[in-house]
Amino acid sequence: MESTAARTPRRSAGSKAGTTGTKRTRTTAKKDAGTEPQLVQLLTPEGKRVKNAEYDKYVAGITPEELRGLYRDMVLTRRFDAEATSLQRQGELGLWASLLGQEAAQIGSGRATREDDYVFPTYREHGVAWCRGVDPANLLGMFRGVNNGGWDPNSNNFQLYTIVIGSQTLHATGYAMGVAKDGADSAVIAYFGDGASSQGDVAESFTFSAVYNAPVVFFCQNNQWAISEPTEKQSRVPIYQRAQGFGFPGVRVDGNDVLGVLAVTRWALERARGGEGPTLVEAFTYRMGAHTTSDDPTRYRGDEERQAWEAKDPILRLRRYLEASNHADEGFFAELEAESEALGKRVREAVRAMPDPDHFAIFENAYADGHALVDEERAQFAAYQASFADEGGN
């Protein structure tokens, strides 16, 4: 595959993209020349290390300590994500978007960034936030409704969560264009999902980044489902191949392989820093849980699909590799288990110590000078709240 800037490295053979659920029959998107999409993979689901001539150099010399660090990141991220889901079910959070199953995609890419790189997330990048040093409790404050993000983006070079689908890719592209004009030696990475790839904002960001050779990496976590719509409803070709039409490289990586994600993201970020322009990385992964806690995935997909992906669990495969390579012992895993439980407790206590959200704060600061419609809506909501008091409710 050719690019205006560079030739994309070859990718190792991959696995079949389509699966079939009991709730909905899924069709496999049309493949070019009858072949399956190519997939970069350095660590198999069985925990075996496989060689890749193009990408091995980007993880060459990785130490056992660093491997244990990646494992620790994924375990702790999964733990506070699970705690957040429980807190939402207990009424402590208004909503939560779980990353269950996507830990390798987020930790691998997050650890590939440098301190001076800038990150533009969606609302599910809890693992990337962890890598950038954002406290998990700050993430939960927004979902409780007591803050609008909870951290200073410039203190971690990690932008606030973006709820509007796809808009952050335009923000990242504009920021990257500024980085290029400033002559800075840094890169920008923008995260989005397979569903967002259908948004016009994403297409516009591809156009501008290519024309201006912006130092940005577009990182698509293809978790197979845009809420209830499968990926084949988003694209007739694998998402990474869309980059061809805009004139820059695209690559698909096994999103459950933390080493593969780390290597590919490092490659893409180095391209950006070296003045070679944008790259589209498609991390082929799976959303193990619901889209958010307001979603019921059993309505649109079957158990067989999830079970097939559970066998590809990103944490389990790295643990198998660590054990087979004698890079970690039972003492390490036991200590990490205790650390994860302590993190869960700390997050739980932090959330329960937060104040209840101000129910009327949503009406503030919508307009600088106020607005008649907002005033009317505030009054209607006040009457609705008062109706519970009249009925003896809370």
Wavefront OBJ file of the C-alpha trace (Angstrom):
o trace
v 0.000 0.000 0.000
v 1.501 3.320 -1.099
v 1.340 6.663 0.659
v 2.281 10.166 -0.455
v 4.686 10.265 2.472
v 5.973 6.753 2.927
v 5.413 3.114 2.158
v 3.534 1.328 4.904
v 5.458 -1.632 6.357
v 4.048 -5.017 5.432
v 1.791 -6.636 7.992
v 1.740 -10.213 9.066
v -1.226 -12.392 8.144
v -4.250 -11.909 10.323
v -7.402 -13.670 11.366
v -10.942 -13.579 10.110
v -12.810 -10.436 11.092
v -16.410 -11.618 10.940
v -18.216 -13.639 13.596
v -21.794 -14.715 14.021
v -23.996 -13.938 17.027
v -27.293 -15.555 17.914
v -29.075 -12.201 18.098
v -27.967 -10.888 14.714
v -26.361 -12.538 11.717
v -23.192 -10.665 10.917
v -21.824 -10.547 7.403
v -18.165 -10.231 6.588
v -17.211 -7.096 4.694
v -15.974 -7.543 1.151
v -12.229 -8.186 1.069
v -9.822 -6.884 -1.550
v -8.798 -9.627 -4.001
v -10.566 -12.175 -1.797
v -7.979 -11.918 0.988
v -8.414 -11.325 4.689
v -7.274 -8.018 6.234
v -3.662 -8.043 7.327
v -2.967 -7.871 11.044
v 0.182 -7.036 12.984
v 0.611 -9.445 15.895
v 3.659 -9.937 18.112
v 1.993 -11.934 20.890
v -0.546 -14.668 20.150
v -3.613 -15.374 22.325
v -1.682 -18.386 23.681
v 1.042 -16.039 24.908
v 3.643 -16.999 22.313
v 6.000 -14.364 20.908
v 6.029 -14.183 17.120
v 8.578 -12.361 15.011
v 7.796 -9.452 12.747
v 10.624 -8.014 10.670
v 9.037 -4.570 10.336
v 7.928 -3.963 13.918
v 10.167 -6.001 16.214
v 12.670 -3.151 16.402
v 10.113 -0.940 18.086
v 9.976 -3.269 21.097
v 13.547 -4.504 20.890
v 15.277 -4.493 24.251
v 12.067 -4.353 26.246
v 12.945 -5.597 29.723
v 11.093 -8.035 31.984
v 10.427 -5.105 34.306
v 8.785 -3.177 31.483
v 6.694 -6.194 30.535
v 5.542 -6.538 34.133
v 4.737 -2.829 34.041
v 2.469 -3.278 31.024
v 0.740 -6.163 32.766
v 0.315 -4.104 35.929
v -1.161 -1.222 33.942
v -3.751 -3.475 32.330
v -4.731 -5.201 35.571
v -5.137 -1.956 37.519
v -7.019 -0.305 34.688
v -9.435 -3.220 34.515
v -9.872 -3.083 38.287
v -10.882 0.547 38.572
v -13.035 0.167 35.463
v -14.907 -2.691 37.170
v -15.253 -0.594 40.316
v -16.722 2.261 38.287
v -19.282 -0.074 36.734
v -20.294 -1.279 40.201
v -20.546 2.278 41.494
v -22.855 3.212 38.634
v -25.070 0.219 39.395
v -25.226 1.410 43.004
v -26.396 4.862 41.930
v -23.115 6.659 42.654
v -22.451 7.520 38.989
v -24.890 8.647 36.358
v -23.236 6.655 33.574
v -20.068 4.713 32.814
v -18.427 3.612 29.570
v -16.414 0.475 30.303
v -13.165 -0.373 28.522
v -13.356 -4.092 29.400
v -11.429 -6.029 26.741
v -9.672 -2.977 25.313
v -6.892 -2.724 27.908
v -4.071 -3.723 25.548
v -5.137 -1.220 22.887
v -5.116 1.590 25.416
v -2.093 0.687 27.522
v 0.046 -0.249 24.521
v -0.704 2.999 22.710
v -0.612 5.117 25.865
v 2.833 3.843 26.842
v 4.065 4.542 23.300
v 3.556 8.276 23.770
v 6.207 10.650 25.065
v 5.595 13.196 27.785
v 5.566 16.046 25.262
v 3.061 14.335 22.940
v -0.544 15.488 23.188
v -3.527 13.135 23.531
v -7.128 13.734 22.468
v -9.418 11.026 23.924
v -13.063 10.111 23.568
v -14.914 9.102 26.761
v -13.588 5.542 27.128
v -9.805 6.058 27.231
v -9.420 5.250 30.926
v -6.266 3.222 30.277
v -4.663 6.026 28.279
v -5.588 8.447 31.051
v -3.850 6.108 33.495
v -0.712 6.175 31.347
v -0.803 9.974 31.250
v -1.006 10.210 35.038
v -4.661 11.214 35.408
v -6.063 9.978 38.713
v -8.990 7.552 38.237
v -11.062 9.493 40.752
v -10.910 12.525 38.463
v -12.375 10.470 35.641
v -15.292 9.412 37.803
v -16.124 12.933 38.927
v -17.386 13.806 35.460
v -19.587 10.707 35.329
v -20.971 11.633 38.748
v -21.782 15.111 37.477
v -19.638 17.082 39.931
v -17.054 18.382 37.463
v -16.539 18.932 33.750
v -13.440 16.754 33.502
v -11.511 17.129 36.715
v -7.997 17.775 35.430
v -5.977 20.459 33.688
v -5.336 19.139 30.162
v -2.014 20.915 29.896
v -0.658 19.355 33.085
v -0.711 15.899 31.459
v -0.989 16.806 27.769
v -4.246 14.871 27.957
v -7.349 16.678 26.747
v -10.646 16.401 28.593
v -12.971 13.576 27.612
v -15.021 14.278 24.489
v -18.603 13.029 24.407
v -19.493 14.410 20.961
v -18.639 11.570 18.585
v -15.628 12.241 16.369
v -15.133 15.935 17.091
v -11.859 15.347 18.940
v -10.166 14.254 15.692
v -10.635 17.786 14.339
v -9.308 19.258 17.568
v -6.278 16.968 17.357
v -5.656 17.843 13.719
v -5.760 21.570 14.407
v -3.452 21.159 17.374
v -1.056 19.042 15.284
v -1.022 21.677 12.537
v 0.035 24.178 15.196
v 2.737 21.822 16.457
v 4.123 21.591 12.917
v 4.124 25.364 12.452
v 5.891 25.783 15.784
v 8.557 23.316 14.685
v 8.113 21.267 17.851
v 9.519 17.741 18.093
v 6.349 16.112 19.320
v 3.285 14.313 18.007
v -0.453 14.221 18.585
v -2.661 11.145 18.924
v -6.443 11.134 18.584
v -8.633 8.246 19.733
v -11.991 7.281 18.262
v -14.102 4.187 17.712
v -15.298 2.270 14.669
v -18.668 3.999 14.814
v -17.041 7.439 14.861
v -15.181 6.537 11.674
v -18.467 7.211 9.853
v -18.649 10.783 11.136
v -17.950 13.685 8.806
v -15.623 15.234 11.386
v -13.292 12.250 11.053
v -13.219 12.486 7.255
v -12.511 16.213 7.463
v -9.681 15.639 9.914
v -8.184 13.059 7.543
v -8.297 15.586 4.708
v -6.756 18.474 6.620
v -4.080 16.358 8.286
v -3.002 14.899 4.958
v -2.952 18.220 3.080
v -1.013 19.960 5.858
v 1.143 16.923 6.692
v 0.132 17.230 10.322
v 2.049 15.157 12.914
v -1.004 13.230 14.129
v -1.812 9.573 14.688
v -5.463 8.591 14.338
v -5.986 5.639 16.669
v -9.230 3.789 15.968
v -10.259 1.200 18.540
v -12.402 -1.065 16.417
v -14.290 -2.888 19.154
v -16.694 -4.384 16.589
v -19.846 -2.593 17.721
v -20.971 1.040 17.436
v -23.529 0.560 20.198
v -25.774 -1.995 18.433
v -24.418 -1.576 14.891
v -21.648 -3.961 13.774
v -18.530 -2.739 11.984
v -19.688 -3.921 8.573
v -22.437 -1.307 8.836
v -19.707 1.337 9.087
v -17.447 0.357 6.217
v -17.304 -1.945 3.187
v -13.536 -2.288 3.658
v -11.392 -2.694 6.796
v -11.172 0.676 8.503
v -7.390 1.014 8.189
v -7.691 0.879 4.393
v -9.629 4.134 4.396
v -6.333 5.979 4.866
v -5.369 5.145 1.280
v -7.979 7.478 -0.124
v -6.586 10.379 1.879
v -2.967 9.718 0.937
v -1.412 8.439 4.143
v -0.622 5.004 5.613
v -3.029 2.805 7.532
v -2.213 -0.309 9.530
v -4.301 -2.850 11.429
v -2.894 -4.293 14.644
v -4.193 -6.968 16.986
v -5.731 -4.687 19.587
v -5.546 -7.406 22.263
v -1.769 -7.717 21.827
v -0.154 -5.067 24.006
v 3.290 -5.594 22.441
v 1.931 -5.279 18.921
v 0.012 -2.112 19.805
v 3.063 -0.635 21.529
v 5.261 -1.315 18.483
v 2.835 -0.050 15.852
v 1.985 3.102 17.808
v 5.666 3.866 18.360
v 6.223 3.505 14.627
v 3.322 5.816 13.812
v 4.374 8.437 16.367
v 7.952 8.399 15.094
v 6.637 8.996 11.570
v 4.693 11.985 12.840
v 7.629 13.443 14.765
v 9.878 12.923 11.748
v 7.692 15.095 9.511
v 6.121 12.217 7.571
v 2.555 13.200 8.364
v -0.492 11.341 9.680
v -1.105 7.628 10.148
v -4.294 5.670 10.788
v -3.917 2.809 13.268
v -6.826 0.404 13.573
v -6.608 -1.605 16.793
v -8.765 -4.672 16.086
v -10.240 -5.479 19.497
v -13.582 -6.177 21.153
v -15.895 -4.488 23.623
v -16.535 -7.229 26.168
v -19.253 -5.390 28.015
v -21.995 -2.913 27.217
v -21.435 0.253 25.207
v -22.272 2.124 28.395
v -24.149 1.120 31.522
v -27.386 2.246 29.810
v -26.911 -0.390 27.086
v -27.947 -4.059 26.990
v -25.634 -5.904 24.551
v -27.609 -9.154 24.838
v -30.262 -7.549 22.610
v -27.984 -7.445 19.581
v -25.177 -9.990 19.954
v -24.850 -13.572 21.108
v -22.821 -15.283 23.803
v -20.750 -17.216 21.257
v -19.151 -14.037 19.979
v -18.099 -12.848 23.410
v -16.801 -16.288 24.362
v -14.627 -16.377 21.254
v -13.080 -13.046 22.205
v -12.647 -14.025 25.853
v -10.131 -16.582 24.593
v -8.145 -13.629 23.212
v -8.147 -11.742 26.517
v -5.278 -9.202 26.480
v -4.361 -9.648 30.141
v -4.418 -13.429 30.048
v -2.165 -13.627 26.985
v 0.508 -11.391 28.543
v 0.356 -13.365 31.769
v 0.951 -16.571 29.812
v 3.957 -14.988 28.157
v 5.359 -13.716 31.468
v 5.002 -17.147 33.068
v 6.419 -19.045 30.099
v 9.405 -16.686 29.950
v 9.968 -16.783 33.738
v 9.582 -13.003 33.838
v 7.097 -13.073 36.728
v 6.408 -15.371 39.661
v 3.428 -15.991 41.914
v 4.701 -13.387 44.350
v 4.389 -10.691 41.690
v 0.838 -11.690 40.794
v -0.190 -11.884 44.449
v 1.220 -8.424 45.205
v -0.531 -7.011 42.162
v -3.828 -8.543 43.241
v -3.508 -6.809 46.595
v -2.593 -3.541 44.882
v -5.618 -3.790 42.594
v -7.962 -4.339 45.529
v -6.457 -1.325 47.293
v -7.012 0.765 44.166
v -10.629 -0.362 43.947
v -11.183 0.606 47.585
v -9.532 4.006 47.111
v -11.651 4.787 44.060
v -14.825 3.649 45.818
v -14.128 5.798 48.863
v -13.196 8.801 46.710
v -16.446 8.659 44.776
v -18.594 8.222 47.863
v -16.863 11.235 49.428
v -17.825 13.415 46.453
v -20.787 15.729 46.894
v -24.077 15.011 45.231
v -24.258 16.872 41.905
v -26.164 20.140 41.733
v -29.247 19.260 39.710
v -29.510 22.790 38.332
v -25.865 23.231 37.337
v -26.658 21.978 33.826
v -28.511 25.220 33.144
v -25.593 27.437 34.117
v -23.054 28.817 31.662
v -24.948 27.578 28.613
v -25.132 31.192 27.422
v -23.009 34.102 28.584
v -25.976 36.418 29.096
v -28.750 33.937 29.769
v -31.457 32.741 27.411
v -35.236 32.694 27.596
v -35.501 29.045 26.528
v -32.977 27.965 29.164
v -34.906 29.927 31.790
v -38.099 28.170 30.723
v -36.460 24.754 30.873
v -34.999 25.529 34.314
v -38.455 26.424 35.596
v -39.962 23.241 34.145
v -37.261 21.145 35.770
v -37.752 22.922 39.103
v -41.457 22.100 38.947
v -40.665 18.492 38.140
v -38.298 18.250 41.123
v -40.858 19.859 43.401
v -43.457 17.282 42.391
v -41.460 14.595 44.215
v -41.471 16.644 47.414
v -45.232 17.073 47.135
v -45.567 13.283 46.929
v -43.363 12.793 49.945
v -40.407 11.612 47.866
v -36.782 12.730 47.954
l 1 2 3 4 5 6 7 8 9 10 11 12 13 14 15 16 17 18 19 20 21 22 23 24 25 26 27 28 29 30 31 32 33 34 35 36 37 38 39 40 41 42 43 44 45 46 47 48 49 50 51 52 53 54 55 56 57 58 59 60 61 62 63 64 65 66 67 68 69 70 71 72 73 74 75 76 77 78 79 80 81 82 83 84 85 86 87 88 89 90 91 92 93 94 95 96 97 98 99 100 101 102 103 104 105 106 107 108 109 110 111 112 113 114 115 116 117 118 119 120 121 122 123 124 125 126 127 128 129 130 131 132 133 134 135 136 137 138 139 140 141 142 143 144 145 146 147 148 149 150 151 152 153 154 155 156 157 158 159 160 161 162 163 164 165 166 167 168 169 170 171 172 173 174 175 176 177 178 179 180 181 182 183 184 185 186 187 188 189 190 191 192 193 194 195 196 197 198 199 200 201 202 203 204 205 206 207 208 209 210 211 212 213 214 215 216 217 218 219 220 221 222 223 224 225 226 227 228 229 230 231 232 233 234 235 236 237 238 239 240 241 242 243 244 245 246 247 248 249 250 251 252 253 254 255 256 257 258 259 260 261 262 263 264 265 266 267 268 269 270 271 272 273 274 275 276 277 278 279 280 281 282 283 284 285 286 287 288 289 290 291 292 293 294 295 296 297 298 299 300 301 302 303 304 305 306 307 308 309 310 311 312 313 314 315 316 317 318 319 320 321 322 323 324 325 326 327 328 329 330 331 332 333 334 335 336 337 338 339 340 341 342 343 344 345 346 347 348 349 350 351 352 353 354 355 356 357 358 359 360 361 362 363 364 365 366 367 368 369 370 371 372 373 374 375 376 377 378 379 380 381 382 383 384 385 386 387 388 389 390 391 392 393 394
